[in-house]
Amino acid sequence: MILVLLFLSACFLAYSNGANDNFKGVATLFGSGTTNYKKAINWATITTFSGSVAAIFLANELVKNFSGKGLVPNELITMPIFAIAIAFGAALTVFIATKIGMPISTTHSLVGGLFGAGVMAVGSQFNFEKLGSTFLMPLIVSPLMAAILSLIAYLIFKFFRKQLGVTKKTNLSIHKKQTINIASVNMDNSSTLKSNASLEATINDKVETYEGEILGLSSQKALDSLHYLSAGVVSFARGLNDTPKIVGLLLIINTIDIKWSMIIIAIVMAIGGLLNAKKVGVTMSKKITPMNSGQGFTANLITGLLVTTASVHGLPVSTTHVSVGSIFGIGTATKKADYKMISKILLSWLLTLPIAAIISGILFKLLENL
């Protein structure tokens, strides 16, 4: 029964992860008007699922490492109730954030779960030093670095765009409403036509595109292709990185092969993204800052480079934090960033670890006493 509960907790975490995280790689595609929401989430689902499947062959070590090793004594890691407390605490935290449209990090929810259940289980034996140096420092540094680099990259790309003679063009989607009133028939059966016509127009959407050629290619088409590619790479990397972290909690269930665990978690993540990603997707795409396709591509490029570099060096940065930081950097450069929304997101980040820790700690104690 306890192993079934562990499996269900891991699936709940996978679902919440997909709902909160799957759209982040393609947020700039939707936000810039490069594509609509449906096409963006479909591209995110395909590329994230591909990354999850690739984890079967490329990420076995990450599965073994992301289980609390170094933070708590090794004997605690093998306890099913410890893994359940971590998974459920992290899952519920991410699920609540998803419902209110806040993009938070599953990684840091898991760290919060590790902290809460770990301290409840072993008290002062918990490795607080490693928690600060390995997890909290990248949490603070990565979004700041992403914001600065995306701002610099945007200014550099803008300079070269002008040098190459590529210009921006604004396309307006206008909704027209026309009203015509007609009167009337006279008493002698003769008719008189009177009309009163009014035209009302509203701008539904405004999309900036680029005109000009680079190396004989249409600048807009080349940019859109690169933008799609960069979004796919970020989503693939996220699936590759996040799936093993969740599967790591299932190592205690020796009856389920790691490969099958990866596939199950990948499917549940995909379902979570397809069914529940819209609120977080709109926050990431529309509420931090308006952007065009060039600005969106720049933010995605910086996100991809930073997350990939951090992964190579073993730094546990959050795709969420890097992605939000990159988009905010663009908003700072264009002076269109919504600082009120950014402050709400930062508050949700600050609350992620303590909320997950409290839920996991309480659940561990309850399961221990049963």
Contacts in CASP RR format, 6 or more apart in sequence:
PFRMAT RR
TARGET T0000
AUTHOR 0000-0000-0000
METHOD contacts of the structure
MODEL  1
MILVLLFLSACFLAYSNGANDNFKGVATLFGSGTTNYKKAINWATITTFS
GSVAAIFLANELVKNFSGKGLVPNELITMPIFAIAIAFGAALTVFIATKI
GMPISTTHSLVGGLFGAGVMAVGSQFNFEKLGSTFLMPLIVSPLMAAILS
LIAYLIFKFFRKQLGVTKKTNLSIHKKQTINIASVNMDNSSTLKSNASLE
ATINDKVETYEGEILGLSSQKALDSLHYLSAGVVSFARGLNDTPKIVGLL
LIINTIDIKWSMIIIAIVMAIGGLLNAKKVGVTMSKKITPMNSGQGFTAN
LITGLLVTTASVHGLPVSTTHVSVGSIFGIGTATKKADYKMISKILLSWL
LTLPIAAIISGILFKLLENL
2 80 0 8 1.000
2 81 0 8 1.000
2 84 0 8 1.000
3 80 0 8 1.000
3 252 0 8 1.000
3 253 0 8 1.000
3 255 0 8 1.000
5 80 0 8 1.000
5 84 0 8 1.000
6 80 0 8 1.000
6 83 0 8 1.000
6 84 0 8 1.000
6 87 0 8 1.000
6 249 0 8 1.000
6 250 0 8 1.000
6 252 0 8 1.000
6 253 0 8 1.000
7 250 0 8 1.000
7 253 0 8 1.000
7 256 0 8 1.000
9 83 0 8 1.000
9 84 0 8 1.000
9 87 0 8 1.000
9 88 0 8 1.000
9 91 0 8 1.000
9 249 0 8 1.000
10 87 0 8 1.000
10 246 0 8 1.000
10 247 0 8 1.000
10 249 0 8 1.000
10 250 0 8 1.000
10 265 0 8 1.000
11 264 0 8 1.000
11 265 0 8 1.000
11 268 0 8 1.000
12 87 0 8 1.000
12 88 0 8 1.000
12 91 0 8 1.000
12 92 0 8 1.000
12 95 0 8 1.000
13 87 0 8 1.000
13 88 0 8 1.000
13 90 0 8 1.000
13 91 0 8 1.000
13 94 0 8 1.000
13 106 0 8 1.000
13 246 0 8 1.000
13 249 0 8 1.000
14 246 0 8 1.000
14 264 0 8 1.000
14 265 0 8 1.000
14 268 0 8 1.000
14 269 0 8 1.000
14 272 0 8 1.000
15 91 0 8 1.000
15 95 0 8 1.000
15 268 0 8 1.000
15 269 0 8 1.000
15 271 0 8 1.000
15 272 0 8 1.000
15 276 0 8 1.000
16 90 0 8 1.000
16 91 0 8 1.000
16 92 0 8 1.000
16 94 0 8 1.000
16 95 0 8 1.000
16 98 0 8 1.000
16 106 0 8 1.000
16 272 0 8 1.000
17 91 0 8 1.000
17 94 0 8 1.000
17 106 0 8 1.000
17 242 0 8 1.000
17 246 0 8 1.000
17 269 0 8 1.000
18 48 0 8 1.000
18 269 0 8 1.000
18 270 0 8 1.000
18 272 0 8 1.000
18 273 0 8 1.000
18 276 0 8 1.000
18 277 0 8 1.000
19 94 0 8 1.000
19 95 0 8 1.000
19 98 0 8 1.000
19 272 0 8 1.000
19 273 0 8 1.000
19 275 0 8 1.000
19 276 0 8 1.000
19 277 0 8 1.000
19 280 0 8 1.000
20 94 0 8 1.000
20 95 0 8 1.000
20 97 0 8 1.000
20 98 0 8 1.000
20 103 0 8 1.000
20 104 0 8 1.000
20 106 0 8 1.000
20 277 0 8 1.000
20 280 0 8 1.000
20 320 0 8 1.000
21 106 0 8 1.000
21 238 0 8 1.000
21 242 0 8 1.000
21 319 0 8 1.000
21 320 0 8 1.000
22 41 0 8 1.000
22 44 0 8 1.000
22 45 0 8 1.000
22 48 0 8 1.000
22 235 0 8 1.000
22 238 0 8 1.000
22 269 0 8 1.000
22 270 0 8 1.000
22 272 0 8 1.000
22 273 0 8 1.000
22 274 0 8 1.000
22 277 0 8 1.000
23 30 0 8 1.000
23 40 0 8 1.000
23 41 0 8 1.000
23 44 0 8 1.000
23 273 0 8 1.000
23 277 0 8 1.000
23 278 0 8 1.000
23 280 0 8 1.000
23 281 0 8 1.000
23 284 0 8 1.000
23 285 0 8 1.000
24 103 0 8 1.000
24 234 0 8 1.000
24 235 0 8 1.000
24 238 0 8 1.000
24 280 0 8 1.000
24 281 0 8 1.000
24 284 0 8 1.000
24 319 0 8 1.000
24 320 0 8 1.000
24 323 0 8 1.000
25 44 0 8 1.000
25 231 0 8 1.000
25 232 0 8 1.000
25 234 0 8 1.000
25 235 0 8 1.000
25 238 0 8 1.000
25 300 0 8 1.000
25 303 0 8 1.000
25 319 0 8 1.000
25 323 0 8 1.000
26 40 0 8 1.000
26 41 0 8 1.000
26 43 0 8 1.000
26 44 0 8 1.000
26 231 0 8 1.000
26 232 0 8 1.000
26 235 0 8 1.000
27 40 0 8 1.000
27 281 0 8 1.000
27 284 0 8 1.000
27 285 0 8 1.000
27 323 0 8 1.000
27 327 0 8 1.000
28 34 0 8 1.000
28 227 0 8 1.000
28 231 0 8 1.000
28 285 0 8 1.000
28 291 0 8 1.000
28 295 0 8 1.000
28 296 0 8 1.000
28 297 0 8 1.000
28 299 0 8 1.000
28 300 0 8 1.000
28 327 0 8 1.000
29 35 0 8 1.000
29 40 0 8 1.000
29 43 0 8 1.000
29 227 0 8 1.000
29 228 0 8 1.000
29 231 0 8 1.000
29 296 0 8 1.000
30 36 0 8 1.000
30 37 0 8 1.000
30 40 0 8 1.000
30 281 0 8 1.000
30 285 0 8 1.000
30 286 0 8 1.000
31 285 0 8 1.000
31 286 0 8 1.000
31 290 0 8 1.000
31 291 0 8 1.000
31 296 0 8 1.000
32 207 0 8 1.000
32 227 0 8 1.000
32 291 0 8 1.000
32 292 0 8 1.000
32 293 0 8 1.000
32 294 0 8 1.000
32 295 0 8 1.000
32 296 0 8 1.000
32 297 0 8 1.000
33 205 0 8 1.000
33 207 0 8 1.000
33 293 0 8 1.000
34 224 0 8 1.000
34 227 0 8 1.000
34 228 0 8 1.000
34 293 0 8 1.000
35 43 0 8 1.000
37 278 0 8 1.000
37 281 0 8 1.000
40 231 0 8 1.000
41 273 0 8 1.000
41 274 0 8 1.000
41 277 0 8 1.000
43 228 0 8 1.000
43 231 0 8 1.000
43 232 0 8 1.000
43 235 0 8 1.000
44 231 0 8 1.000
44 232 0 8 1.000
44 235 0 8 1.000
44 273 0 8 1.000
44 277 0 8 1.000
45 270 0 8 1.000
45 273 0 8 1.000
45 274 0 8 1.000
47 231 0 8 1.000
47 232 0 8 1.000
47 233 0 8 1.000
47 235 0 8 1.000
47 236 0 8 1.000
48 235 0 8 1.000
48 236 0 8 1.000
48 238 0 8 1.000
48 239 0 8 1.000
48 269 0 8 1.000
48 270 0 8 1.000
49 239 0 8 1.000
49 266 0 8 1.000
49 267 0 8 1.000
49 269 0 8 1.000
49 270 0 8 1.000
50 236 0 8 1.000
51 235 0 8 1.000
51 236 0 8 1.000
51 237 0 8 1.000
51 238 0 8 1.000
51 239 0 8 1.000
51 240 0 8 1.000
51 243 0 8 1.000
51 266 0 8 1.000
52 239 0 8 1.000
52 240 0 8 1.000
52 242 0 8 1.000
52 243 0 8 1.000
52 262 0 8 1.000
52 263 0 8 1.000
52 265 0 8 1.000
52 266 0 8 1.000
52 269 0 8 1.000
53 262 0 8 1.000
53 263 0 8 1.000
53 266 0 8 1.000
54 236 0 8 1.000
54 240 0 8 1.000
55 62 0 8 1.000
55 63 0 8 1.000
55 239 0 8 1.000
55 240 0 8 1.000
55 243 0 8 1.000
55 244 0 8 1.000
55 247 0 8 1.000
55 262 0 8 1.000
56 258 0 8 1.000
56 259 0 8 1.000
56 262 0 8 1.000
56 263 0 8 1.000
58 240 0 8 1.000
59 240 0 8 1.000
59 241 0 8 1.000
59 243 0 8 1.000
59 244 0 8 1.000
60 244 0 8 1.000
60 258 0 8 1.000
62 241 0 8 1.000
62 244 0 8 1.000
62 245 0 8 1.000
63 244 0 8 1.000
63 247 0 8 1.000
63 248 0 8 1.000
63 251 0 8 1.000
63 258 0 8 1.000
64 248 0 8 1.000
64 251 0 8 1.000
66 110 0 8 1.000
66 244 0 8 1.000
66 245 0 8 1.000
66 248 0 8 1.000
67 77 0 8 1.000
67 83 0 8 1.000
67 248 0 8 1.000
67 249 0 8 1.000
67 251 0 8 1.000
68 77 0 8 1.000
68 114 0 8 1.000
69 77 0 8 1.000
70 127 0 8 1.000
70 130 0 8 1.000
71 114 0 8 1.000
71 115 0 8 1.000
71 118 0 8 1.000
71 126 0 8 1.000
71 127 0 8 1.000
71 130 0 8 1.000
71 131 0 8 1.000
72 82 0 8 1.000
72 114 0 8 1.000
72 118 0 8 1.000
72 121 0 8 1.000
72 122 0 8 1.000
72 125 0 8 1.000
72 126 0 8 1.000
72 127 0 8 1.000
73 122 0 8 1.000
73 125 0 8 1.000
76 82 0 8 1.000
76 118 0 8 1.000
76 121 0 8 1.000
76 122 0 8 1.000
77 83 0 8 1.000
78 252 0 8 1.000
79 121 0 8 1.000
79 252 0 8 1.000
80 252 0 8 1.000
81 364 0 8 1.000
81 367 0 8 1.000
81 368 0 8 1.000
82 117 0 8 1.000
82 118 0 8 1.000
82 121 0 8 1.000
82 364 0 8 1.000
83 249 0 8 1.000
83 250 0 8 1.000
83 252 0 8 1.000
84 363 0 8 1.000
84 367 0 8 1.000
85 113 0 8 1.000
85 116 0 8 1.000
85 117 0 8 1.000
85 120 0 8 1.000
85 360 0 8 1.000
85 361 0 8 1.000
85 363 0 8 1.000
85 364 0 8 1.000
85 367 0 8 1.000
86 110 0 8 1.000
86 113 0 8 1.000
86 114 0 8 1.000
86 117 0 8 1.000
86 249 0 8 1.000
86 360 0 8 1.000
87 246 0 8 1.000
87 249 0 8 1.000
88 359 0 8 1.000
88 360 0 8 1.000
88 363 0 8 1.000
89 109 0 8 1.000
89 113 0 8 1.000
89 356 0 8 1.000
89 359 0 8 1.000
89 360 0 8 1.000
89 363 0 8 1.000
90 106 0 8 1.000
90 109 0 8 1.000
90 110 0 8 1.000
90 112 0 8 1.000
90 113 0 8 1.000
90 356 0 8 1.000
90 360 0 8 1.000
91 109 0 8 1.000
92 356 0 8 1.000
92 359 0 8 1.000
93 104 0 8 1.000
93 109 0 8 1.000
93 352 0 8 1.000
93 355 0 8 1.000
93 356 0 8 1.000
93 359 0 8 1.000
94 104 0 8 1.000
94 106 0 8 1.000
94 109 0 8 1.000
96 355 0 8 1.000
97 103 0 8 1.000
97 104 0 8 1.000
97 280 0 8 1.000
97 348 0 8 1.000
97 352 0 8 1.000
98 276 0 8 1.000
98 277 0 8 1.000
98 279 0 8 1.000
98 280 0 8 1.000
99 279 0 8 1.000
100 279 0 8 1.000
101 279 0 8 1.000
101 280 0 8 1.000
101 281 0 8 1.000
101 282 0 8 1.000
101 283 0 8 1.000
102 280 0 8 1.000
102 283 0 8 1.000
102 344 0 8 1.000
102 345 0 8 1.000
102 348 0 8 1.000
103 280 0 8 1.000
103 281 0 8 1.000
103 283 0 8 1.000
103 284 0 8 1.000
103 320 0 8 1.000
103 323 0 8 1.000
103 324 0 8 1.000
103 345 0 8 1.000
103 348 0 8 1.000
104 320 0 8 1.000
104 348 0 8 1.000
104 349 0 8 1.000
104 352 0 8 1.000
105 139 0 8 1.000
105 318 0 8 1.000
105 319 0 8 1.000
105 320 0 8 1.000
105 321 0 8 1.000
105 349 0 8 1.000
105 352 0 8 1.000
106 242 0 8 1.000
106 245 0 8 1.000
106 320 0 8 1.000
107 242 0 8 1.000
107 245 0 8 1.000
107 316 0 8 1.000
107 318 0 8 1.000
108 135 0 8 1.000
108 139 0 8 1.000
108 318 0 8 1.000
108 349 0 8 1.000
108 352 0 8 1.000
108 353 0 8 1.000
108 356 0 8 1.000
109 352 0 8 1.000
109 353 0 8 1.000
109 356 0 8 1.000
110 245 0 8 1.000
110 356 0 8 1.000
111 131 0 8 1.000
111 135 0 8 1.000
111 353 0 8 1.000
111 356 0 8 1.000
112 352 0 8 1.000
112 353 0 8 1.000
112 354 0 8 1.000
112 356 0 8 1.000
112 357 0 8 1.000
112 360 0 8 1.000
113 356 0 8 1.000
113 357 0 8 1.000
113 359 0 8 1.000
113 360 0 8 1.000
113 361 0 8 1.000
114 360 0 8 1.000
115 126 0 8 1.000
115 131 0 8 1.000
115 353 0 8 1.000
115 356 0 8 1.000
115 357 0 8 1.000
115 360 0 8 1.000
116 356 0 8 1.000
116 357 0 8 1.000
116 358 0 8 1.000
116 360 0 8 1.000
116 361 0 8 1.000
116 364 0 8 1.000
117 360 0 8 1.000
117 361 0 8 1.000
117 363 0 8 1.000
117 364 0 8 1.000
118 126 0 8 1.000
118 361 0 8 1.000
118 364 0 8 1.000
119 126 0 8 1.000
119 357 0 8 1.000
119 361 0 8 1.000
120 360 0 8 1.000
120 361 0 8 1.000
120 364 0 8 1.000
120 365 0 8 1.000
121 364 0 8 1.000
121 368 0 8 1.000
134 316 0 8 1.000
135 316 0 8 1.000
138 310 0 8 1.000
138 315 0 8 1.000
138 316 0 8 1.000
138 317 0 8 1.000
138 318 0 8 1.000
139 317 0 8 1.000
139 318 0 8 1.000
139 321 0 8 1.000
139 349 0 8 1.000
142 306 0 8 1.000
142 310 0 8 1.000
142 317 0 8 1.000
142 318 0 8 1.000
142 321 0 8 1.000
142 322 0 8 1.000
143 321 0 8 1.000
143 322 0 8 1.000
143 324 0 8 1.000
143 325 0 8 1.000
143 328 0 8 1.000
144 325 0 8 1.000
145 306 0 8 1.000
146 302 0 8 1.000
146 303 0 8 1.000
146 306 0 8 1.000
146 321 0 8 1.000
146 322 0 8 1.000
146 323 0 8 1.000
146 324 0 8 1.000
146 325 0 8 1.000
146 326 0 8 1.000
146 329 0 8 1.000
147 325 0 8 1.000
147 326 0 8 1.000
147 328 0 8 1.000
147 329 0 8 1.000
147 332 0 8 1.000
148 329 0 8 1.000
149 302 0 8 1.000
149 306 0 8 1.000
149 326 0 8 1.000
150 298 0 8 1.000
150 299 0 8 1.000
150 302 0 8 1.000
150 325 0 8 1.000
150 326 0 8 1.000
150 327 0 8 1.000
150 328 0 8 1.000
150 329 0 8 1.000
150 330 0 8 1.000
150 333 0 8 1.000
151 329 0 8 1.000
151 330 0 8 1.000
151 332 0 8 1.000
151 333 0 8 1.000
153 298 0 8 1.000
153 301 0 8 1.000
153 302 0 8 1.000
154 295 0 8 1.000
154 298 0 8 1.000
154 329 0 8 1.000
154 330 0 8 1.000
154 333 0 8 1.000
154 334 0 8 1.000
155 333 0 8 1.000
157 294 0 8 1.000
157 298 0 8 1.000
161 210 0 8 1.000
164 214 0 8 1.000
164 219 0 8 1.000
165 212 0 8 1.000
166 210 0 8 1.000
166 211 0 8 1.000
166 212 0 8 1.000
166 213 0 8 1.000
166 214 0 8 1.000
166 219 0 8 1.000
167 210 0 8 1.000
167 211 0 8 1.000
167 212 0 8 1.000
168 208 0 8 1.000
168 209 0 8 1.000
168 210 0 8 1.000
168 211 0 8 1.000
168 292 0 8 1.000
169 208 0 8 1.000
169 209 0 8 1.000
169 210 0 8 1.000
169 211 0 8 1.000
170 206 0 8 1.000
170 207 0 8 1.000
170 208 0 8 1.000
171 206 0 8 1.000
171 207 0 8 1.000
171 208 0 8 1.000
171 209 0 8 1.000
172 203 0 8 1.000
172 205 0 8 1.000
172 206 0 8 1.000
173 203 0 8 1.000
173 204 0 8 1.000
173 205 0 8 1.000
173 206 0 8 1.000
173 207 0 8 1.000
174 201 0 8 1.000
174 202 0 8 1.000
174 203 0 8 1.000
174 204 0 8 1.000
175 201 0 8 1.000
175 202 0 8 1.000
175 203 0 8 1.000
175 204 0 8 1.000
176 199 0 8 1.000
176 200 0 8 1.000
176 201 0 8 1.000
177 199 0 8 1.000
177 200 0 8 1.000
177 201 0 8 1.000
177 202 0 8 1.000
178 197 0 8 1.000
178 198 0 8 1.000
178 199 0 8 1.000
178 200 0 8 1.000
179 196 0 8 1.000
179 197 0 8 1.000
179 198 0 8 1.000
179 200 0 8 1.000
180 195 0 8 1.000
180 196 0 8 1.000
180 197 0 8 1.000
181 194 0 8 1.000
181 195 0 8 1.000
181 196 0 8 1.000
181 197 0 8 1.000
182 193 0 8 1.000
182 194 0 8 1.000
182 195 0 8 1.000
183 192 0 8 1.000
183 194 0 8 1.000
184 191 0 8 1.000
184 192 0 8 1.000
184 194 0 8 1.000
185 191 0 8 1.000
185 192 0 8 1.000
186 192 0 8 1.000
207 292 0 8 1.000
208 292 0 8 1.000
208 293 0 8 1.000
209 220 0 8 1.000
209 292 0 8 1.000
209 293 0 8 1.000
210 219 0 8 1.000
210 220 0 8 1.000
210 223 0 8 1.000
210 293 0 8 1.000
210 294 0 8 1.000
211 219 0 8 1.000
211 220 0 8 1.000
212 218 0 8 1.000
212 219 0 8 1.000
212 220 0 8 1.000
213 219 0 8 1.000
214 222 0 8 1.000
220 293 0 8 1.000
223 293 0 8 1.000
223 294 0 8 1.000
223 297 0 8 1.000
224 293 0 8 1.000
226 297 0 8 1.000
227 293 0 8 1.000
227 294 0 8 1.000
227 296 0 8 1.000
227 297 0 8 1.000
227 300 0 8 1.000
230 297 0 8 1.000
230 300 0 8 1.000
230 301 0 8 1.000
230 304 0 8 1.000
231 300 0 8 1.000
233 304 0 8 1.000
234 300 0 8 1.000
234 303 0 8 1.000
234 304 0 8 1.000
234 307 0 8 1.000
234 319 0 8 1.000
234 323 0 8 1.000
237 304 0 8 1.000
237 307 0 8 1.000
237 308 0 8 1.000
237 311 0 8 1.000
237 319 0 8 1.000
238 307 0 8 1.000
238 319 0 8 1.000
239 266 0 8 1.000
239 269 0 8 1.000
241 307 0 8 1.000
241 311 0 8 1.000
241 319 0 8 1.000
242 269 0 8 1.000
242 319 0 8 1.000
243 262 0 8 1.000
243 265 0 8 1.000
243 266 0 8 1.000
243 269 0 8 1.000
244 262 0 8 1.000
246 265 0 8 1.000
247 258 0 8 1.000
247 261 0 8 1.000
247 262 0 8 1.000
247 265 0 8 1.000
250 256 0 8 1.000
250 261 0 8 1.000
251 258 0 8 1.000
283 341 0 8 1.000
283 345 0 8 1.000
284 323 0 8 1.000
284 324 0 8 1.000
284 327 0 8 1.000
287 338 0 8 1.000
287 341 0 8 1.000
288 324 0 8 1.000
288 327 0 8 1.000
288 328 0 8 1.000
288 331 0 8 1.000
288 337 0 8 1.000
288 338 0 8 1.000
288 341 0 8 1.000
288 342 0 8 1.000
288 345 0 8 1.000
289 327 0 8 1.000
289 328 0 8 1.000
289 330 0 8 1.000
289 331 0 8 1.000
289 334 0 8 1.000
289 336 0 8 1.000
289 337 0 8 1.000
289 338 0 8 1.000
290 334 0 8 1.000
290 336 0 8 1.000
291 299 0 8 1.000
291 327 0 8 1.000
291 330 0 8 1.000
291 331 0 8 1.000
291 334 0 8 1.000
295 330 0 8 1.000
295 331 0 8 1.000
295 334 0 8 1.000
296 327 0 8 1.000
296 330 0 8 1.000
298 326 0 8 1.000
298 330 0 8 1.000
299 323 0 8 1.000
299 326 0 8 1.000
299 327 0 8 1.000
299 329 0 8 1.000
299 330 0 8 1.000
300 326 0 8 1.000
302 322 0 8 1.000
302 326 0 8 1.000
303 319 0 8 1.000
303 322 0 8 1.000
303 323 0 8 1.000
303 326 0 8 1.000
304 322 0 8 1.000
306 317 0 8 1.000
306 322 0 8 1.000
306 326 0 8 1.000
307 317 0 8 1.000
307 319 0 8 1.000
307 322 0 8 1.000
310 316 0 8 1.000
310 317 0 8 1.000
310 322 0 8 1.000
321 349 0 8 1.000
324 342 0 8 1.000
324 345 0 8 1.000
328 337 0 8 1.000
328 342 0 8 1.000
329 337 0 8 1.000
331 337 0 8 1.000
END
